[in-house]
Amino acid sequence: MRDTAAKALAVLIGLFVLYTSAAGPFESLVQRAIFVALVVTLGLLMYPLGAGTRLRAVGIAVDVVAAVATWIACIYIVINYDAIMNALPWATAWDVAMTAALVLVLLELGRRVVGFIFPALVTIGLAYALLGHHIPGLLGHRPFDIYFVTETLFLGDLGLWGPLVSVAATVISAFVLFGAVLLHTGGGQTFMDLALRLGGKSPGGAAKMATIASGLFGMVSGSAVANVATTGNFTIPLMKRLSYPAPFAAAVEAVASTGGQLAPPIMGAAAFVMAEILGVSYITVMTAAILPALLFYTSVFVTVHVVSLRRGLKIVDPKDIPAWTTILRWRRLLPILAALGGLFWGIFEGRSVQSAAFLGIAALLVAFLVTSVGARSGRDVMRLLFEALEDAGRGLVIIGVLLAGAQILVAMINLTGIGVTLSSLIVDLAGNSEVLVAIIVGLVCLIIGMGLPTTAAYVLVAAVLAPALTGVGVEPLAAHMFVFYFATISVITPPVCVAVFVAAGIAQTNWLPAAREAVRLGALTYVVPFLILIYAGMIGQGGAFSIGNAALTGMVLVVTIPLLLARVPILGNRWLDAALYVAAALLAIVPHPLGPVAAVGLLAAAWAAGRRAGTAGLTLPATASAQEKET
C-alpha cells in the first residue's frame, strides 16, 4: 500500500510541476509551501522510519505525525500568505511550535536521504544563531531569541521559504521533469547508442563510451551520484567484461558523471541556484560554463585515450555497436530535437526558464506521440508518460529536502553575519592576496563539500566563501563559478568521494584505488577554477580575443596534464620530459597573450624532435615493469 501511495503522490508532484510550468507558479509562498508539503510527504513514504525492523509500527506513527505537522505548517502559510507578506506578523508560541516541528521533520528526512553530515551542519547553524552570542570575540554575534528566529525562518520569504526553495519549486522542478520525460521517451537509449557509436571503435572504446554516455545523461539529470547509478550499471560491467581494471572502470564512470553537472544546457540544480543568488539569467550561467565543460570532457577523453594505449585496453566488440542508420532513425531523433528546440526557442524568446522548460516538454510530447503512431500502443505510451511523471516526482525529493535544509542554513548564516566574518578572516589570513585567498577557498570548498550533494555544498560555500573572493576584487560570477567547481569535484575527491563510492560498489572493487584513478582522470578540473580567475574569457567574458586566448590555454593544459601524468615520452628522458610538460603548462597559464602560443611552440618543437629521434610516442618504454602496465 505504501508503494502505491508513493507512486500516486510522485505522479501528482509531476503533474503539479507540469501545471505550474505551463500556467505559471502560484503566489510565491503558496507555491513553495505546497511544494514542500508534497515533497516531504513523498519523502516520508520513500524513506520510512524503521523499515524492515521490529520498530516499524513506531516508525509508522512517527511518520504520520511528521506528515500531519508538515501539512499543518504549510497550510498555515498558504492561508496566511497575505498577512505574512504585508503585515509582517509577530511570532506566537503556535508559530514557534510549527517552525520547530517543520524544521525537525526536514532534518530527520535529510538524515534518511543523505546521511548525518548535512542535517548536522544545519543543526549547528541553528544552534549558532540561538547561542552564538555567548561566544567571545569576532565569532560571536548579538542575541536572537526563539521568536525572532521563528519570524526569520517561518514568517517571511527570506527564511525557510526563501529563494533556494523558490528555485527548487519552479525552475529546478521544471527541468527535472524535462529530463525525466526526455529519458523515458527514448532519449536515454539514444544517448547510450550514440556514445557506443562515437567512442566504441577506438582504443579504450568502452571507457570513451562511458565518458560520452555519462556526459549526455549528466547534462539532463544533473546529479553525479544518480548518473553513476544509472549509466554505471551498464558501462562499468561492459568495461570489466573487456578486462579493464575495475578501479579504472569505476573512476571513468564517476568522473564522467560528475562532469555532467558542469555541462550545459541543463547542468545541475546548483547552476539554477547560482543564477538565483547572483540575480542573473540562467543563460549567463550556462554561457559561463560552456568552455570549462568542453575542457573538462576533452581532458577526460584525452586521458582515457592515453591510458588505453599504454595499457592496451580493448575496443568494444563491433557487434555491440549500433549502426548509424539505427541511431539516426527519425522516430528516435525527432523527440530529442523537438525537446531541445522547444527549450531553446522559449529561452531565446525571453520566456521564464520554467516556461521554456514546459515548451520543451510540450514539443517533446507532441513529437513522441507522432513517432509512436504505429510503433507503440496507446497503453504503452501512457505507461511511459506516467513513469516519467513518477520518476520526476521521486527525483525532486532529495532536491526539495536538501534545498529546504540549505535555505535554513543560509538564513542563519545571513542572520548572524558569520559568512562575512569568515570571509574577512580568510582575506586577512591571506594578506589580501588573490592567489592565496583562492587556494584557501578552494581547499575549504573541497573539505566542506565532502559527503554533501553538490547543490547543498555549493549553497554552503557560496554563502561563506564566495564573499572572500569578491572581497579581493574577483568578479561575482567568476567567484561563484570557482566555488561551484570545487563543490562539484568534491564528489570525486578523497577521502569522502561519494560518486567514487557508488561506482566502486558497482565495479566491486576497493574505493581507494578507484579514487586515485578518478583524481588523475579529473586532474584538469582542479586547475580550471583557477583559470576562471585568471582569464575572463574562460567564462565567456572579455570579447572574442579573450575567449580564444582562454581556450588555447585550456587546450594546452588538456594535452600536457594527461601526458605528464601518464609519463608519455618525448625526448626519451623521464625527467626532461616531465620538465617539458611542466614548462609548457606554466607558459600556458601566464596571463599574457603570448604565453599559450609559446607553450604550443615548445610542445610542437619538442614533439617534432622526439619523433625524429624515435623517442616520442604513446606506448610504454620497453623497460616498463609489469606493475607499471597494471597501474
Secondary structure, DSSP 8 states (H G I E B T S, - for coil): -HHHHHHHHHHHHHHHHHHHHHH---SHHHHHHHHHHHHHHHHHHHS-TTTTSTTHHHHHHHHHHHHHHHHHHHHHHHHTHHHHHHH-----HHHHHHHHHHHHHHHHHHHHHH-SHHHHHHHHHHHHHHHGGGS-GGG------HHHHHHHHTSSSSSTTSHHHHHIIIIIHHHHHHHHHHIIIIIHHHHHHHHHHHHTTSTTHHHHHHHHHHHHHHHHH--HHHHHHHHHHHHHHHHHHTT--HHHHHHHHHHHHHHGGGSTTT--HHHHHHHHHHT--HHHHHHHHHHHHHHHHHHHHHHHHHHHHHHT-----GGGS--HHHHT-HHHHHHHHHHHHHHHHHHHTT--HHHHHHHHHHHHHHHHHHHHTTTS-HHHHHHHHHHHHHHHHHHHHHHHHHHHHHHHHHHHHHHHTHHHHHHHHHHHHTTT-HHHHHHHHHHHHHHHHTTS-HHHHHHHHHHHTHHHHHTTT--HHHHHHHHHHHHHHGGGSSSS-HHHHHHHHHHTS-HHHHHHHHHHHTGGGGTHHHHHHH-GGGGT-SHHHHHHHHHHHHHHHHHHHHHHHTT--SSS-HHHHHHHHHHHHHHHTSSSTHHHHHHHHHHHHHHHHHHHHT--SSS--TT--HHHHH-
